[in-house]
Amino acid sequence: MAIYDPNSNQHSNGSDSEVSVSPKTFTVSLTFTDMTAFNPLEAAKKACKWLLEDEDARSMIYDVTDEVTNQKFTVDLGEDDEDAILETN
């Protein structure tokens, strides 16, 4: 199994050599519930403003899907990087 090092964008294949990897495409989802607004545009603008300005956004939990392999992950930005990713297939 490959081991990802987020600091170097390298994968280890278990030996002493590292393999350079191209970036992948991911779908990142975050669900806002109970968003009060007069219309969809206002609701989207409120969510965007909250993400950009609120400190709590940095501790949210995001659902992430690899678009090629369809692997699903939960990423908790409130955790240290080495503990932030949990595979949820």
DSSP file (Angstrom, degrees, kcal/mol; ACC not computed):
  #  RESIDUE AA STRUCTURE BP1 BP2  ACC     N-H-->O    O-->H-N    N-H-->O    O-->H-N    TCO  KAPPA ALPHA  PHI   PSI    X-CA   Y-CA   Z-CA
    1    1 A M              0   0    0      0, 0.0     2,-0.1     0, 0.0    11,-0.0   0.000 360.0 360.0 360.0 135.7    0.0    0.0    0.0
    2    2 A A        -     0   0    0     11,-0.1     2,-0.5     9,-0.1    11,-0.2  -0.453 360.0-146.1 -74.2 146.2    1.3    3.5   -0.9
    3    3 A I  E     -A   12   0A   0      9,-1.4     9,-1.8    -2,-0.1     2,-0.4  -0.968  11.9-142.0-116.3 127.1    1.9    5.9    1.9
    4    4 A Y  E     -A   11   0A   0     -2,-0.5     7,-0.2     7,-0.2     3,-0.1  -0.735   7.8-161.2 -94.5 132.5    1.3    9.6    1.2
    5    5 A D  E >>> -A   10   0A   0      5,-2.1     4,-1.5    -2,-0.4     3,-1.3  -0.925   3.2-163.9-109.1 104.6    3.5   12.3    2.5
    6    6 A P  T 345S+     0   0    0      0, 0.0    -1,-0.1     0, 0.0    -2,-0.0   0.702  85.2  61.0 -64.4 -18.4    1.5   15.6    2.3
    7    7 A N  T 345S+     0   0    0      1,-0.2    -3,-0.0     3,-0.1    -2,-0.0   0.758 118.7  23.4 -80.0 -23.9    4.7   17.7    2.8
    8    8 A S  T <45S-     0   0    0     -3,-1.3    -1,-0.2     2,-0.2     3,-0.1   0.461  93.6-126.9-120.3  -2.6    6.5   16.4   -0.3
    9    9 A N  T  <5 +     0   0    0     -4,-1.5    12,-0.9     1,-0.2     2,-0.3   0.883  68.6 131.5  53.4  39.6    3.6   15.2   -2.6
   10   10 A Q  E   < -AB   5  20A   0     -5,-0.9    -5,-2.1    10,-0.2     2,-0.4  -0.884  49.3-146.4-119.9 151.7    5.5   11.9   -2.8
   11   11 A H  E     -AB   4  19A   0      8,-1.9     8,-2.5    -2,-0.3     2,-0.4  -0.935  10.7-143.3-113.6 142.2    4.3    8.4   -2.4
   12   12 A S  E     -AB   3  18A   0     -9,-1.8    -9,-1.4    -2,-0.4     6,-0.2  -0.878   2.9-157.7-101.2 136.7    6.4    5.6   -0.9
   13   13 A N        -     0   0    0      4,-0.9     3,-0.1    -2,-0.4   -11,-0.1   0.198  59.1 -90.7 -97.0  16.7    6.1    2.2   -2.4
   14   14 A G  S    S+     0   0    0      1,-0.4     2,-0.1     3,-0.2     4,-0.1   0.134 104.6  88.7  97.2 -19.3    7.4    0.5    0.8
   15   15 A S  S    S-     0   0    0      2,-0.3    -1,-0.4     1,-0.0    -2,-0.1  -0.253  98.7 -91.5 -94.6-170.7   11.1    0.6   -0.4
   16   16 A D  S    S+     0   0    0     -3,-0.1     2,-0.2    -2,-0.1    -1,-0.0   0.605 100.7  88.4 -79.3 -10.9   13.6    3.4    0.1
   17   17 A S        -     0   0    0     -4,-0.0    -4,-0.9     2,-0.0     2,-0.3  -0.593  66.2-146.9 -90.0 150.8   12.7    5.0   -3.2
   18   18 A E  E     -B   12   0A   0     -2,-0.2     2,-0.5    -6,-0.2    -6,-0.2  -0.876   5.3-143.0-115.2 150.6    9.9    7.5   -3.6
   19   19 A V  E     -B   11   0A   0     -8,-2.5    -8,-1.9    -2,-0.3     2,-0.2  -0.951  15.6-130.1-116.3 126.6    7.7    7.9   -6.7
   20   20 A S  E     -B   10   0A   0     -2,-0.5     2,-0.4   -10,-0.2   -10,-0.2  -0.535  27.7-159.3 -74.4 141.9    6.6   11.4   -7.9
   21   21 A V        -     0   0    0    -12,-0.9     3,-0.1    -2,-0.2    -1,-0.0  -0.952  14.1-125.5-128.1 141.6    2.8   11.6   -8.5
   22   22 A S        -     0   0    0     -2,-0.4   -13,-0.0     1,-0.1     0, 0.0  -0.518  44.4 -90.6 -77.7 152.1    0.7   14.0  -10.5
   23   23 A P        -     0   0    0      0, 0.0     2,-0.2     0, 0.0    -1,-0.1  -0.289  42.8-140.9 -61.1 149.3   -2.2   15.8   -8.8
   24   24 A K        -     0   0    0     -3,-0.1     2,-0.5    44,-0.0    42,-0.0  -0.538  14.7-109.9-102.9 172.2   -5.5   14.0   -8.8
   25   25 A T        -     0   0    0     -2,-0.2    42,-2.3     2,-0.0    43,-0.4  -0.924  38.5-177.4-106.5 130.5   -9.1   15.4   -9.2
   26   26 A F  E     -C   66   0B   0     -2,-0.5     2,-0.5    40,-0.2    40,-0.2  -0.919  25.9-137.7-126.7 150.4  -11.3   15.3   -6.1
   27   27 A T  E     -C   65   0B   0     38,-2.6    38,-2.5    -2,-0.3     2,-0.5  -0.949  23.2-162.4-102.2 125.7  -14.9   16.3   -5.3
   28   28 A V  E     -C   64   0B   0     -2,-0.5     2,-0.4    36,-0.2    36,-0.2  -0.946   7.4-170.1-114.0 125.1  -15.1   18.1   -2.0
   29   29 A S  E     +C   63   0B   0     34,-3.5    34,-2.4    -2,-0.5     2,-0.4  -0.922  13.8 174.0-120.0 140.1  -18.5   18.3   -0.3
   30   30 A L        -     0   0    0     -2,-0.4     2,-0.5    32,-0.2    32,-0.1  -0.977  19.4-148.9-140.5 127.2  -19.6   20.3    2.7
   31   31 A T        -     0   0    0     -2,-0.4     2,-0.5     2,-0.0    -2,-0.0  -0.864   5.3-162.2-106.0 127.0  -23.3   20.4    3.7
   32   32 A F        -     0   0    0     -2,-0.5     2,-0.3     3,-0.0     3,-0.3  -0.917  13.5-168.8-101.6 127.3  -24.9   23.4    5.3
   33   33 A T        +     0   0    0     -2,-0.5     3,-0.1     1,-0.2    -2,-0.0  -0.809  63.5  20.9-113.0 158.9  -28.1   22.6    7.1
   34   34 A D  S    S+     0   0    0     -2,-0.3     2,-0.7     1,-0.2    -1,-0.2   0.822  75.0 166.9  56.8  35.8  -30.7   25.0    8.5
   35   35 A M        -     0   0    0     -3,-0.3     2,-0.4     2,-0.0    -1,-0.2  -0.729  23.3-152.1 -81.9 113.8  -29.5   27.9    6.3
   36   36 A T        +     0   0    0     -2,-0.7     2,-0.3    -3,-0.1     3,-0.0  -0.753  34.0 134.3 -91.4 132.6  -32.1   30.6    6.5
   37   37 A A        -     0   0    0     -2,-0.4     4,-0.0     1,-0.1    -2,-0.0  -0.970  59.9-118.0-164.7 164.4  -32.3   32.9    3.5
   38   38 A F  S    S+     0   0    0     -2,-0.3    -1,-0.1     1,-0.2     3,-0.0   0.674  95.5   0.7 -85.0 -18.5  -34.9   34.5    1.2
   39   39 A N  S  > S-     0   0    0      1,-0.1     4,-2.0    -3,-0.0    -1,-0.2  -0.971  80.4 -94.5-160.5 168.5  -33.6   32.8   -1.9
   40   40 A P  H  > S+     0   0    0      0, 0.0     4,-2.5     0, 0.0     5,-0.2   0.848 119.8  55.6 -60.4 -35.8  -30.9   30.3   -3.1
   41   41 A L  H  > S+     0   0    0      1,-0.2     4,-2.4     2,-0.2     5,-0.2   0.935 108.5  47.1 -63.0 -45.9  -28.5   33.1   -4.1
   42   42 A E  H  > S+     0   0    0      1,-0.2     4,-2.2     2,-0.2    -1,-0.2   0.895 111.6  51.6 -62.8 -40.0  -28.6   34.6   -0.6
   43   43 A A  H  X S+     0   0    0     -4,-2.0     4,-2.2     2,-0.2    -1,-0.2   0.921 111.2  47.2 -63.0 -44.2  -28.1   31.1    1.0
   44   44 A A  H  X S+     0   0    0     -4,-2.5     4,-2.5     1,-0.2    -2,-0.2   0.901 111.6  50.7 -64.7 -40.9  -25.0   30.5   -1.2
   45   45 A K  H  X S+     0   0    0     -4,-2.4     4,-2.6     2,-0.2    -1,-0.2   0.882 109.4  51.3 -64.9 -37.8  -23.6   33.9   -0.4
   46   46 A K  H  X S+     0   0    0     -4,-2.2     4,-2.4     2,-0.2    -2,-0.2   0.925 111.0  47.8 -63.5 -44.3  -24.1   33.3    3.3
   47   47 A A  H  X S+     0   0    0     -4,-2.2     4,-2.3     2,-0.2    -2,-0.2   0.916 112.9  48.4 -62.9 -43.4  -22.3   30.0    3.1
   48   48 A C  H  X S+     0   0    0     -4,-2.5     4,-2.1     2,-0.2    -2,-0.2   0.926 111.5  49.4 -62.7 -46.1  -19.4   31.5    1.1
   49   49 A K  H  X S+     0   0    0     -4,-2.6     4,-2.2     1,-0.2     5,-0.3   0.910 110.8  50.7 -60.3 -42.9  -19.0   34.4    3.6
   50   50 A W  H  X S+     0   0    0     -4,-2.4     4,-2.4     1,-0.2     7,-0.3   0.924 110.3  49.1 -62.3 -44.4  -19.0   32.0    6.5
   51   51 A L  H  < S+     0   0    0     -4,-2.3    -1,-0.2     1,-0.2    -2,-0.2   0.868 116.5  42.4 -62.9 -36.9  -16.3   29.8    4.8
   52   52 A L  H  < S+     0   0    0     -4,-2.1    -1,-0.2    -5,-0.2    -2,-0.2   0.809 127.4  26.0 -79.8 -30.2  -14.1   32.8    4.1
   53   53 A E  H  < S+     0   0    0     -4,-2.2     2,-0.4    -5,-0.2    -3,-0.2   0.668  96.6  87.8-112.6 -19.5  -14.5   34.7    7.3
   54   54 A D    ><  -     0   0    0     -4,-2.4     3,-1.4    -5,-0.3     4,-0.4  -0.718  59.8-147.7 -95.7 130.7  -15.3   32.4   10.2
   55   55 A E  G >  S+     0   0    0     -2,-0.4     3,-1.5     1,-0.3     4,-0.2   0.810  96.6  67.9 -59.3 -31.8  -12.5   30.7   12.2
   56   56 A D  G >  S+     0   0    0      1,-0.3     3,-1.8     2,-0.2    -1,-0.3   0.750  84.2  72.0 -63.0 -23.1  -14.8   27.6   12.7
   57   57 A A  G X  S+     0   0    0     -3,-1.4     3,-1.1    -7,-0.3    -1,-0.3   0.791  89.0  62.0 -62.9 -26.3  -14.6   26.8    8.9
   58   58 A R  G <  S+     0   0    0     -3,-1.5    -1,-0.3    -4,-0.4    -2,-0.2   0.570 105.2  46.6 -76.6  -7.4  -11.0   25.7    9.5
   59   59 A S  G <  S+     0   0    0     -3,-1.8    19,-0.4    -4,-0.2    -1,-0.2   0.185  87.1 121.8-117.3  16.2  -12.2   23.0   11.9
   60   60 A M    <   -     0   0    0     -3,-1.1    17,-2.0    17,-0.1     2,-0.5  -0.295  62.6-120.3 -75.8 162.9  -15.0   21.6    9.6
   61   61 A I  E     - D   0  76B   0     15,-0.2     2,-0.4    16,-0.1    15,-0.2  -0.926  29.9-162.8-106.6 127.3  -15.3   18.1    8.4
   62   62 A Y  E     - D   0  75B   0     13,-3.1    13,-3.0    -2,-0.5     2,-0.5  -0.865  16.2-136.6-113.7 141.9  -15.3   17.6    4.6
   63   63 A D  E     -CD  29  74B   0    -34,-2.4   -34,-3.5    -2,-0.4     2,-0.4  -0.872  28.4-172.6 -94.4 126.1  -16.4   14.7    2.5
   64   64 A V  E     -CD  28  73B   0      9,-2.7     9,-3.0    -2,-0.5     2,-0.4  -0.974   8.7-168.5-127.3 133.3  -13.8   14.1   -0.3
   65   65 A T  E     -CD  27  72B   0    -38,-2.5   -38,-2.6    -2,-0.4     2,-0.6  -0.983  23.5-130.9-124.2 129.4  -14.1   11.7   -3.2
   66   66 A D  E  >  -C   26   0B   0      5,-2.7     4,-2.2    -2,-0.4   -40,-0.2  -0.683  19.6-149.5 -72.6 120.0  -11.3   10.7   -5.6
   67   67 A E  T  4 S+     0   0    0    -42,-2.3    -1,-0.1    -2,-0.6   -41,-0.1   0.681  90.6  44.4 -71.9 -17.8  -13.0   11.2   -9.0
   68   68 A V  T  4 S+     0   0    0    -43,-0.4    -1,-0.2     3,-0.1   -42,-0.1   0.903 127.9  23.3 -89.4 -50.0  -11.0    8.4  -10.7
   69   69 A T  T  4 S-     0   0    0      2,-0.1    -2,-0.2     1,-0.0     3,-0.1   0.611  93.4-133.0 -93.0 -13.4  -11.1    5.6   -8.1
   70   70 A N     <  +     0   0    0     -4,-2.2    -3,-0.1     1,-0.2     2,-0.1   0.642  48.0 159.8  65.2  16.9  -14.3    6.8   -6.3
   71   71 A Q        -     0   0    0     -5,-0.2    -5,-2.7    -6,-0.0     2,-0.4  -0.478  29.8-144.6 -65.8 140.5  -12.5    6.3   -3.0
   72   72 A K  E     +D   65   0B   0     -7,-0.2    16,-3.1    -2,-0.1    17,-0.6  -0.899  20.2 179.0-115.0 140.3  -14.3    8.3   -0.3
   73   73 A F  E     -DE  64  87B   0     -9,-3.0    -9,-2.7    -2,-0.4     2,-0.5  -0.945  24.8-140.2-135.1 153.5  -12.6   10.1    2.6
   74   74 A T  E     -DE  63  86B   0     12,-2.9    12,-2.3    -2,-0.3     2,-0.5  -0.982  21.5-163.0-109.8 128.6  -13.6   12.2    5.6
   75   75 A V  E     -DE  62  85B   0    -13,-3.0   -13,-3.1    -2,-0.5     2,-0.8  -0.960   4.9-164.7-118.3 119.8  -11.2   15.1    6.2
   76   76 A D  E >   -D   61   0B   0      8,-2.3     3,-1.8    -2,-0.5   -15,-0.2  -0.879   3.9-168.8-105.4 103.3  -11.3   16.8    9.6
   77   77 A L  T 3  S+     0   0    0    -17,-2.0    -1,-0.1    -2,-0.8   -17,-0.1   0.591  83.0  70.1 -70.5  -8.8   -9.4   20.1    9.4
   78   78 A G  T 3  S+     0   0    0    -19,-0.4    -1,-0.3   -18,-0.3     2,-0.2   0.583  91.2  76.2 -80.3 -10.5   -9.5   20.4   13.2
   79   79 A E  S <  S-     0   0    0     -3,-1.8     5,-0.1     1,-0.1     2,-0.1  -0.538  98.0 -89.0 -95.0 162.8   -7.1   17.5   13.5
   80   80 A D    >>  -     0   0    0     -2,-0.2     3,-2.0     1,-0.1     4,-0.7  -0.416  47.8-106.9 -62.6 149.8   -3.3   17.4   12.9
   81   81 A D  G >4 S+     0   0    0      1,-0.3     3,-1.0     2,-0.2     4,-0.5   0.851 119.2  55.3 -51.4 -41.8   -2.5   16.6    9.2
   82   82 A E  G 34 S+     0   0    0      1,-0.2    -1,-0.3     2,-0.1     3,-0.1   0.705 117.5  36.1 -68.9 -17.0   -1.4   13.1   10.0
   83   83 A D  G <4 S+     0   0    0     -3,-2.0    -1,-0.2     1,-0.1    -2,-0.2   0.352  95.9  87.8-110.8   3.2   -4.7   12.3   11.7
   84   84 A A  S << S+     0   0    0     -3,-1.0    -8,-2.3    -4,-0.7     2,-0.5   0.747  72.5  72.4 -79.9 -25.7   -7.0   14.4    9.5
   85   85 A I  E     +E   75   0B   0     -4,-0.5     2,-0.4   -10,-0.2   -10,-0.2  -0.806  51.4 175.2-103.5 127.9   -7.9   11.8    6.7
   86   86 A L  E     -E   74   0B   0    -12,-2.3   -12,-2.9    -2,-0.5     2,-0.3  -0.988  28.6-131.7-129.2 121.9  -10.1    8.8    7.3
   87   87 A E  E     -E   73   0B   0     -2,-0.4   -14,-0.3   -14,-0.2   -16,-0.0  -0.558  25.2-179.7 -71.6 133.1  -11.1    6.5    4.4
   88   88 A T              0   0    0    -16,-3.1   -15,-0.2    -2,-0.3    -1,-0.1   0.133 360.0 360.0-124.8  19.6  -14.9    6.0    4.5
   89   89 A N              0   0    0    -17,-0.6    -1,-0.1     0, 0.0   -16,-0.1   0.581 360.0 360.0 -47.4 360.0  -15.6    3.7    1.6
